Amino acid sequence: MPAYSAAEWESLFVAEAGASAALAGLLFVALSINLERILKGTGLPGRAGEAIVLLLTVLVVSTFGLVPGQSPRVLGAEVLGFGLLPWLILIGIHVDAVRGHAGPSRGFLVRRIVLAQGAVLPLLIAGVSLLLLTGGGLYWLVPGIVLCLVVAVLDAWVLLVEILR
């Protein structure tokens, strides 16, 4: 069944691993260009951390999907186990952002937090679904991966372009 067989998803995992690695590299270049401003800005170091965490999450999850011969349950344990780490890191970043009143407005900050948390949640659901062999399995990775990439690119845009306004 395609929802539980990583072999049928190999092309997606290859593409996403490559894309996330390339974007992470570009993010590091962007950070180095504006490092002084980022370090001085309220909440901007956390925003940089958020982008890096999301890109590395896509890279690692995609790498897990490329390991040959894994059972769906093993892949599910890897995705769920690793997915908890970025989720917890993001919670820490977001708690700091709320305490520090980061962002141009409270509403903007709430939207950012909802998007980032919403990006990781489907990955956790995918892990559970693979472990239980029910509920959609690998199909949950698609919205998670797409949202992780979109949120990371939005963060990178702020750190590279919006910071200069």
MARBALUM-941208 format. One record per residue: x, y, z of N, C-alpha, C, O in turn; residue in three letters. Coordinates in pm, whole numbers, plus 32768, in hexadecimal, padded with zeros to 4 digits. Layout:
// MARBALUM-941208
(r (X; Y; Z); (X; Y; Z); (X; Y; Z); (X; Y; Z); ALA)
...
// end
This chain:
// MARBALUM-941208
(r (8053; 7F8A; 8000); (8000; 8000; 8000); (8057; 807C; 8000); (80B3; 8086; 8051); MET)
(r (803D; 80DB; 7FA7); (8092; 8152; 7F9D); (8098; 81A6; 801C); (80FC; 81E8; 8035); PRO)
(r (8030; 81A4; 806D); (802F; 81F6; 80E6); (8092; 81C4; 814F); (80B5; 820E; 81AA); ALA)
(r (80BE; 8147; 8142); (8113; 810C; 81A9); (8195; 80D1; 8172); (81DF; 8092; 81BD); TYR)
(r (81B0; 80E5; 80F3); (822A; 80B0; 80B5); (8284; 8123; 8089); (8266; 8168; 8027); SER)
(r (82F0; 8137; 80D1); (834A; 81A6; 80B2); (838C; 8196; 802A); (83B2; 81F9; 7FEC); ALA)
(r (8399; 811B; 7FF9); (83DA; 8104; 7F78); (8391; 814F; 7F08); (83D0; 817D; 7EA9); ALA)
(r (830F; 815A; 7F13); (82C1; 819F; 7EAC); (82CC; 8237; 7EB8); (829B; 827F; 7E60); GLU)
(r (8309; 8266; 7F1F); (8317; 82F6; 7F38); (83A7; 8325; 7F25); (83C7; 8397; 7F47); TRP)
(r (83FC; 82D0; 7EF1); (848A; 82F1; 7EE7); (84A4; 8373; 7E9D); (84F7; 83C4; 7EC9); GLU)
(r (8461; 838A; 7E2E); (8478; 8405; 7DE1); (8456; 8481; 7E32); (849E; 84E5; 7E2D); SER)
(r (83E9; 847C; 7E7E); (83C5; 84ED; 7ED2); (8430; 8505; 7F3B); (845A; 8577; 7F51); LEU)
(r (845D; 849B; 7F7C); (84C3; 84AA; 7FE4); (8546; 84E0; 7FAC); (8586; 8533; 7FEC); PHE)
(r (856E; 84B2; 7F37); (85E9; 84E5; 7EF8); (85DA; 857A; 7EDA); (8634; 85CA; 7EF7); VAL)
(r (8569; 859E; 7E9E); (8553; 862B; 7E7B); (8550; 8683; 7EF7); (858D; 86EF; 7EF7); ALA)
(r (850C; 8658; 7F5F); (84FE; 86AB; 7FD6); (8580; 86B3; 8025); (859F; 871B; 805F); GLU)
(r (85CD; 8646; 8028); (864F; 864B; 806B); (86AA; 86AF; 8023); (86EC; 86FF; 8064); ALA)
(r (86AC; 86AA; 7FA0); (86FF; 8707; 7F53); (86D2; 8797; 7F63); (8724; 87F1; 7F76); GLY)
(r (864F; 87AC; 7F5A); (861A; 8835; 7F66); (8634; 886F; 7FF0); (865E; 88E2; 7FFC); ALA)
(r (861B; 8821; 8058); (862F; 8855; 80E0); (86C2; 886F; 80FD); (86E3; 88D0; 8141); SER)
(r (871A; 881A; 80CB); (87A9; 8830; 80E0); (87D8; 88AF; 8097); (8825; 88FD; 80CE); ALA)
(r (87A9; 88C2; 801D); (87CE; 893A; 7FD1); (8798; 89B7; 8016); (87E0; 8A1B; 8023); ALA)
(r (871B; 89B3; 8041); (86E0; 8A26; 8086); (8728; 8A43; 810A); (873A; 8AB7; 812E); LEU)
(r (8750; 89DC; 8152); (8799; 89F0; 81CF); (881E; 8A36; 81B3); (8847; 8A8F; 81FD); ALA)
(r (8861; 8A0D; 814A); (88DE; 8A4F; 8124); (88CA; 8AE1; 8102); (8918; 8B36; 812D); GLY)
(r (8861; 8AFE; 80B6); (8843; 8B89; 8094); (881C; 8BDA; 8110); (883C; 8C51; 811A); LEU)
(r (87D7; 8B9A; 816C); (87B2; 8BDE; 81E8); (882E; 8C06; 8237); (8834; 8C75; 826C); LEU)
(r (888F; 8BAD; 823E); (890A; 8BCF; 8286); (8952; 8C45; 8245); (898C; 8C98; 828B); PHE)
(r (894E; 8C4E; 81C0); (8989; 8CC1; 817B); (893B; 8D3F; 819F); (8976; 8DA7; 81BD); VAL)
(r (88B5; 8D36; 819C); (8863; 8DAA; 81BE); (887D; 8DD8; 824D); (8885; 8E4F; 8269); ALA)
(r (888A; 8D77; 82A8); (88A5; 8D9A; 8334); (892B; 8DE0; 8342); (8938; 8E40; 838E); LEU)
(r (898E; 8DB1; 82FA); (8A12; 8DEE; 8305); (8A12; 8E7D; 82CE); (8A5F; 8ED1; 82FD); SER)
(r (89BF; 8E98; 826B); (89B8; 8F1F; 8232); (897E; 8F82; 8296); (89AE; 8FF3; 82A0); ILE)
(r (8919; 8F59; 82DE); (88D3; 8FB4; 833A); (88E5; 8F8D; 83CD); (8891; 8FAE; 8420); ASN)
(r (8951; 8F48; 83ED); (8962; 8F12; 8473); (895A; 8F7C; 84E0); (8918; 8F68; 8546); LEU)
(r (899C; 8FEC; 84CD); (899E; 9055; 8533); (8910; 9089; 854E); (88EA; 909B; 85C2); GLU)
(r (88C5; 90A2; 84E4); (883C; 90D4; 84F5); (87E2; 9069; 8534); (878C; 9089; 8586); ARG)
(r (87F5; 8FEC; 850D); (87A4; 8F7E; 8543); (87BC; 8F72; 85DA); (875D; 8F63; 8627); ILE)
(r (8839; 8F77; 8602); (8859; 8F69; 8690); (8824; 8FDD; 86E4); (8808; 8FCB; 875B); LEU)
(r (8815; 9052; 86A8); (87E1; 90C7; 86F0); (8749; 90CA; 86F2); (870E; 910A; 8749); LYS)
(r (8709; 9087; 8695); (8678; 908F; 8688); (862E; 903A; 86ED); (8658; 8FCB; 870C); GLY)
(r (85C0; 906D; 8720); (856D; 9023; 877F); (852B; 8FAE; 8736); (84E0; 8FC1; 86D7); THR)
(r (8548; 8F37; 8764); (850A; 8EBF; 872B); (8547; 8E8C; 86AB); (8524; 8E1F; 867E); GLY)
(r (85A3; 8ED7; 8670); (85DC; 8EAB; 85F0); (8638; 8E31; 85FC); (8635; 8DDC; 85A4); LEU)
(r (8689; 8E26; 8666); (86D6; 8DAA; 8673); (867B; 8D2F; 867E); (869A; 8CC5; 8647); PRO)
(r (860C; 8D3E; 86C3); (85AC; 8CCF; 86CB); (856F; 8CAF; 8644); (8559; 8C3A; 8623); GLY)
(r (8555; 8D16; 85F7); (851E; 8D03; 8570); (8583; 8CB8; 8519); (855D; 8C61; 84CB); ARG)
(r (8603; 8CD9; 8526); (866B; 8C91; 84DD); (8671; 8BFF; 850A); (867C; 8BA4; 84B8); ALA)
(r (8669; 8BEA; 858D); (8668; 8B62; 85C2); (85F1; 8B13; 858F); (85FE; 8A9E; 856C); GLY)
(r (857E; 8B52; 8589); (8505; 8B12; 8556); (8519; 8AE2; 84C7); (84F7; 8A71; 84A5); GLU)
(r (8550; 8B38; 8473); (8566; 8B14; 83E7); (85C8; 8A9F; 83DA); (85B1; 8A43; 838C); ALA)
(r (8633; 8AA5; 8425); (8697; 8A39; 841F); (865A; 89B6; 844F); (866E; 894D; 8411); ILE)
(r (8611; 89BB; 84BD); (85D2; 8941; 84F4); (8573; 8904; 848D); (8575; 888B; 8479); VAL)
(r (8522; 8956; 844D); (84C1; 8922; 83EC); (8505; 88E4; 8373); (84DB; 887A; 8343); LEU)
(r (856E; 8924; 8341); (85B5; 88ED; 82CD); (85FD; 886C; 82F2); (85FB; 880D; 82A4); LEU)
(r (863C; 8869; 8365); (8681; 87EE; 838F); (861E; 877E; 83AB); (863D; 8708; 8398); LEU)
(r (85A7; 87A1; 83D8); (853F; 873C; 83EE); (851A; 86F8; 836C); (8510; 867D; 8367); THR)
(r (8506; 8745; 8303); (84E7; 870C; 8280); (855A; 86B5; 8250); (8545; 8648; 821B); VAL)
(r (85D4; 86E4; 8262); (8649; 8699; 8236); (8653; 8612; 827E); (8667; 85AB; 823E); LEU)
(r (8644; 8613; 8301); (8652; 8597; 834F); (85DF; 8537; 8334); (85F6; 84BF; 8323); VAL)
(r (8565; 8569; 8330); (84F2; 8511; 8314); (84FF; 84D4; 8289); (84E2; 845D; 8277); VAL)
(r (8529; 8523; 8228); (853C; 84EF; 81A1); (85AC; 8486; 819D); (85A2; 8423; 8155); SER)
(r (8613; 849C; 81E9); (8680; 843B; 81F1); (864F; 83B8; 822D); (8672; 834C; 81FC); THR)
(r (85FF; 83C0; 8297); (85C5; 8346; 82D0); (8575; 82FA; 8267); (857A; 827F; 8261); PHE)
(r (852B; 8342; 8215); (84DA; 8302; 81AD); (852C; 82BE; 8142); (84F8; 8268; 80FA); GLY)
(r (85AA; 82E2; 8136); (8600; 82A6; 80CF); (864B; 822A; 80FE); (868D; 81E8; 80AD); LEU)
(r (8643; 8209; 817C); (8688; 8193; 81AF); (8642; 8116; 8178); (85CB; 8102; 8190); VAL)
(r (868B; 80C4; 812F); (864B; 8050; 80F0); (8626; 7FE2; 8154); (866A; 7FCD; 81B8); PRO)
(r (85B9; 7F9F; 8135); (8593; 7F28; 817F); (8553; 7F3D; 8206); (853F; 7EDC; 8250); GLY)
(r (8532; 7FB8; 8229); (84F3; 7FD1; 82AB); (8460; 7FAA; 82A7); (841D; 7FB9; 8241); GLN)
(r (8430; 7F79; 8315); (83A0; 7F60; 831F); (835B; 7FE6; 8336); (839A; 8045; 8365); SER)
(r (82DA; 7FEE; 8317); (8291; 806A; 8332); (8296; 8091; 83C6); (829B; 8107; 83E7); PRO)
(r (8295; 802F; 841C); (8296; 804E; 84AC); (831C; 8089; 84D7); (8320; 80E4; 852B); ARG)
(r (8389; 8057; 84A0); (840C; 8090; 84C2); (8413; 8121; 8490); (843F; 817A; 84D8); VAL)
(r (83E7; 8137; 8414); (83E5; 81BF; 83DE); (838A; 8218; 8433); (83AB; 828B; 844E); LEU)
(r (8318; 81E3; 845C); (82BE; 822E; 84B1); (82FE; 8255; 8535); (82ED; 82C6; 8563); GLY)
(r (8348; 81F9; 8571); (838D; 8217; 85EF); (83F6; 8283; 85D9); (8407; 82DC; 862D); ALA)
(r (843E; 827C; 856A); (84A4; 82E1; 854C); (8464; 836A; 8538); (8491; 83CD; 8570); GLU)
(r (83FB; 836F; 84E8); (83BA; 83EE; 84CA); (837C; 8429; 8548); (838B; 84A0; 8563); VAL)
(r (8337; 83D7; 8595); (82FA; 8408; 8611); (8364; 8431; 8676); (835D; 849E; 86B0); LEU)
(r (83C7; 83DB; 868A); (8430; 83F8; 86EC); (847E; 8475; 86C8); (8494; 84CB; 871E); GLY)
(r (84A7; 8480; 864B); (84F1; 84F7; 8623); (8495; 8570; 861C); (84BF; 85DF; 863D); PHE)
(r (8418; 855D; 85F0); (83BA; 85CD; 85E3); (839E; 8613; 8667); (8380; 868A; 8669); GLY)
(r (83A8; 85C9; 86D5); (8393; 8606; 8757); (8401; 866B; 8779); (83E7; 86CF; 87BC); LEU)
(r (847B; 8651; 874B); (84EA; 86AC; 8769); (84D4; 8738; 872F); (84D8; 8799; 877A); LEU)
(r (84BC; 8745; 86AC); (84A5; 87CD; 8679); (8426; 880D; 86B3); (8421; 8886; 86C7); PRO)
(r (83C2; 87BB; 86CF); (8348; 87F1; 870A); (8367; 8832; 8791); (8338; 88A0; 87AE); TRP)
(r (83B6; 87ED; 87E3); (83DB; 8823; 8867); (8435; 889E; 885A); (8428; 88FD; 88A6); LEU)
(r (8491; 889A; 87FB); (84E8; 890E; 87E4); (8494; 8987; 87BB); (84AA; 89F6; 87EB); ILE)
(r (8435; 8970; 8761); (83DF; 89DE; 8734); (838A; 8A15; 87A6); (8373; 8A8D; 87B0); LEU)
(r (835A; 89BD; 87FD); (830F; 89ED; 8871); (8365; 8A4B; 88C3); (8336; 8AB5; 88EE); ILE)
(r (83E3; 8A27; 88DA); (843E; 8A7E; 8924); (8453; 8B04; 88DF); (8450; 8B6D; 891F); GLY)
(r (8467; 8B01; 885C); (8479; 8B7D; 880F); (83FB; 8BD3; 8818); (8403; 8C4C; 882A); ILE)
(r (8388; 8B93; 880D); (830B; 8BDE; 880D); (82E8; 8C16; 8897); (82B2; 8C84; 88A2); HIS)
(r (8308; 8BCC; 8900); (82F3; 8C01; 8987); (834A; 8C7D; 899C); (831C; 8CE1; 89D2); VAL)
(r (83C8; 8C76; 8970); (8420; 8CEB; 897B); (83EB; 8D61; 8929); (83F2; 8DD4; 8955); ASP)
(r (83B5; 8D44; 88B3); (837F; 8DAF; 885E); (8307; 8DF2; 88A0); (82F9; 8E6D; 889A); ALA)
(r (82B0; 8DA4; 88DE); (823C; 8DDD; 8923); (8269; 8E2F; 899B); (8237; 8E9D; 89B1); VAL)
(r (82C6; 8DFA; 89E8); (82F8; 8E44; 8A5E); (833E; 8EC5; 8A36); (8335; 8F2A; 8A7C); ARG)
(r (8384; 8EC1; 89C5); (83CE; 8F37; 8998); (837F; 8F93; 893F); (83B4; 8FF6; 890C); GLY)
(r (8300; 8F74; 892A); (82A9; 8FC5; 88D4); (82E7; 8FD9; 884B); (82E8; 9049; 8816); HIS)
(r (831A; 8F6D; 8811); (835A; 8F74; 878D); (82F2; 8F87; 8721); (8280; 8F5A; 872D); ALA)
(r (8318; 8FCB; 86B8); (82C0; 8FDD; 8646); (8280; 9066; 8647); (827D; 90AB; 86AD); GLY)
(r (824D; 908D; 85D4); (8211; 9112; 85C9); (818C; 911E; 8616); (8166; 918C; 863E); PRO)
(r (8147; 90AE; 862A); (80CA; 90B0; 8676); (80B1; 9028; 86B4); (80EC; 8FC4; 868B); SER)
(r (8058; 9025; 8715); (8034; 8FA7; 8758); (7FF2; 8F47; 86F4); (800F; 8ECF; 86F4); ARG)
(r (7F9A; 8F7C; 86A0); (7F56; 8F29; 863D); (7FB6; 8EEB; 85DA); (7FA7; 8E77; 85B4); GLY)
(r (801A; 8F38; 85B0); (807E; 8F05; 8553); (80CE; 8E94; 8594); (80EA; 8E2E; 8554); PHE)
(r (80F1; 8EA7; 8612); (813C; 8E40; 865A); (80EA; 8DC1; 866A); (811E; 8D53; 8658); LEU)
(r (806C; 8DCF; 868A); (8014; 8D5A; 8698); (800A; 8D0E; 8614); (8011; 8C93; 8613); VAL)
(r (7FFB; 8D56; 85A5); (7FF4; 8D13; 8521); (8076; 8CC9; 8503); (8073; 8C59; 84D0); ARG)
(r (80E6; 8D07; 8522); (8168; 8CC6; 850C); (8174; 8C46; 855E); (81A1; 8BE0; 852B); ARG)
(r (814C; 8C4B; 85DB); (8154; 8BD6; 8633); (80F7; 8B68; 8601); (811E; 8AF3; 85FD); ILE)
(r (807E; 8B8B; 85DC); (801E; 8B27; 85AA); (8054; 8AE4; 852C); (8049; 8A6B; 851D); VAL)
(r (808D; 8B33; 84D1); (80C5; 8AF9; 8456); (8138; 8A9A; 8473); (813D; 8A2B; 843D); LEU)
(r (8194; 8AC3; 84C8); (8209; 8A6E; 84E5); (81E0; 89F0; 8530); (8210; 8983; 850F); ALA)
(r (8189; 89FE; 8593); (815B; 8987; 85DB); (8109; 892D; 857F); (8113; 88B3; 8585); GLN)
(r (80B8; 896C; 8529); (8068; 8920; 84C9); (80BC; 88D8; 8461); (808E; 8876; 8426); GLY)
(r (8135; 8908; 844B); (818E; 88C6; 83EC); (81C5; 8843; 8424); (81D4; 87E2; 83DA); ALA)
(r (81E1; 8840; 84A4); (821C; 87C8; 84E1); (81B2; 8761; 8507); (81CD; 86E9; 8504); VAL)
(r (813C; 878E; 8529); (80D2; 8733; 8555); (80B4; 86C1; 84F2); (80A7; 864F; 851F); LEU)
(r (80A9; 86D9; 846E); (8090; 8669; 8413); (80FF; 8600; 8413); (80E5; 858A; 83F8); PRO)
(r (8179; 8629; 8431); (81E7; 85C9; 8438); (81D3; 856B; 84AE); (81EC; 84F3; 84A4); LEU)
(r (81A7; 85A2; 851D); (818B; 8550; 8593); (8116; 84F0; 8577); (8119; 847C; 859F); LEU)
(r (80B0; 8523; 8534); (803F; 84CE; 850F); (806C; 845E; 84B1); (803F; 83EC; 84BE); ILE)
(r (80C4; 8480; 8453); (80F9; 8419; 83F7); (8141; 83AC; 8445); (812F; 8336; 8428); ALA)
(r (8190; 83D3; 84A5); (81D8; 8370; 84F6); (8179; 8313; 853F); (818C; 8299; 853D); GLY)
(r (8114; 834B; 857E); (80B1; 82F9; 85C5); (8066; 82A0; 8563); (8050; 822A; 857E); VAL)
(r (803F; 82D8; 84F4); (7FF4; 828E; 848F); (8045; 8218; 8458); (800E; 81AC; 8441); SER)
(r (80C4; 822C; 8442); (811B; 81BF; 8413); (812B; 8154; 847E); (812D; 80DD; 8460); LEU)
(r (8137; 817F; 84FA); (8143; 811E; 8567); (80C5; 80C7; 8572); (80CE; 804F; 858C); LEU)
(r (8051; 8104; 855D); (7FD2; 80BD; 856A); (7FA2; 807E; 84E7); (7F42; 8031; 84E5); LEU)
(r (7FE6; 80A0; 8479); (7FC1; 8071; 83F3); (7F30; 8093; 83D0); (7EE8; 8043; 8394); LEU)
(r (7F08; 810A; 83F6); (7E82; 813B; 83D7); (7E82; 81D3; 83DA); (7ED6; 8210; 841D); THR)
(r (7E25; 820F; 8393); (7E15; 82A0; 839D); (7E5C; 82F4; 8336); (7E62; 836E; 8347); GLY)
(r (7E91; 82BA; 82CE); (7ECD; 830B; 8264); (7F63; 8300; 8254); (7F98; 831E; 81E9); GLY)
(r (7FA8; 82D4; 82BB); (8038; 82BA; 82B0); (8089; 832B; 8276); (8085; 839C; 82A6); GLY)
(r (80D2; 830A; 820D); (812F; 8368; 81CF); (80EB; 83E0; 818F); (812C; 8447; 8179); LEU)
(r (806B; 83D6; 8171); (8026; 8449; 8137); (8026; 84C2; 8195); (801B; 8533; 8167); TYR)
(r (8032; 84AA; 8217); (803B; 8518; 8277); (80BE; 8566; 8269); (80C6; 85DA; 8291); TRP)
(r (8125; 8525; 8230); (81A5; 856B; 8221); (819B; 85DE; 81BD); (81E2; 8642; 81C9); LEU)
(r (8144; 85D0; 815B); (813D; 8637; 80F1); (8119; 86C0; 812A); (8164; 871F; 8113); VAL)
(r (80AA; 86CF; 8172); (808F; 8756; 81A8); (80FA; 8783; 820C); (811A; 87F9; 8213); PRO)
(r (8131; 8726; 8259); (8199; 874B; 82B8); (8216; 877F; 8273); (824C; 87E6; 8299); GLY)
(r (8243; 8738; 820E); (82BA; 8762; 81C4); (82A2; 87E7; 817E); (82F6; 8841; 8184); ILE)
(r (8230; 87F3; 813B); (8213; 8870; 80F3); (820B; 88E5; 8153); (8245; 894F; 8139); VAL)
(r (81C5; 88D4; 81C2); (81BB; 8941; 8223); (8242; 8963; 8262); (8261; 89D9; 8277); LEU)
(r (8293; 88FE; 8281); (8319; 8919; 82B8); (836A; 896E; 8257); (83AB; 89CE; 8280); CYS)
(r (8366; 894C; 81D7); (83B2; 8998; 8174); (837A; 8A25; 8164); (83C7; 8A85; 815D); LEU)
(r (82F7; 8A33; 815E); (82BA; 8AB7; 814D); (82D9; 8B11; 81C4); (8301; 8B84; 81B1); VAL)
(r (82C8; 8ADF; 823D); (82E3; 8B31; 82B4); (8377; 8B56; 82BB); (8398; 8BC7; 82DD); VAL)
(r (83CF; 8AF9; 829B); (845E; 8B16; 829D); (8483; 8B80; 8235); (84D5; 8BD8; 8251); ALA)
(r (8447; 8B7A; 81C1); (8463; 8BDE; 8159); (842B; 8C67; 8183); (846B; 8CCD; 816C); VAL)
(r (83B6; 8C69; 81C2); (8380; 8CE8; 81F4); (83DC; 8D23; 8260); (83F6; 8D9B; 8261); LEU)
(r (840C; 8CCE; 82B9); (846C; 8CFC; 831E); (84EA; 8D33; 82DC); (851B; 8D9D; 8303); ASP)
(r (851D; 8CEC; 8279); (8597; 8D18; 8233); (8580; 8D9F; 81EF); (85D8; 8DF4; 81EE); ALA)
(r (850A; 8DB1; 81B6); (84E9; 8E30; 8175); (84F1; 8EA4; 81D9); (8529; 8F0D; 81BD); TRP)
(r (84B8; 8E8F; 824D); (84BC; 8EF5; 82B5); (854C; 8F13; 82DC); (8572; 8F87; 82EB); VAL)
(r (859C; 8EAB; 82EB); (8627; 8EBC; 8318); (8682; 8EF9; 82AD); (86E7; 8F37; 82CD); LEU)
(r (865D; 8EE7; 8231); (86B3; 8F1A; 81C5); (8682; 8F9F; 818E); (86D4; 8FF7; 8171); LEU)
(r (85FF; 8FAF; 817F); (85CA; 9024; 813B); (8582; 9083; 819B); (85A3; 90FA; 81A1); VAL)
(r (8523; 9051; 81E3); (84D0; 90A8; 8239); (8522; 90EA; 82A6); (8500; 9157; 82D4); GLU)
(r (858D; 90AA; 82D0); (85E1; 90E4; 833A); (8622; 9167; 830D); (8649; 91BA; 8360); ILE)
(r (862F; 9179; 828B); (8671; 91F0; 8256); (8611; 9266; 8248); (863C; 92D6; 822A); LEU)
(r (858F; 924F; 825C); (852C; 92BD; 824C); (8528; 9314; 82C7); (84DC; 9374; 82CB); ARG)
// end
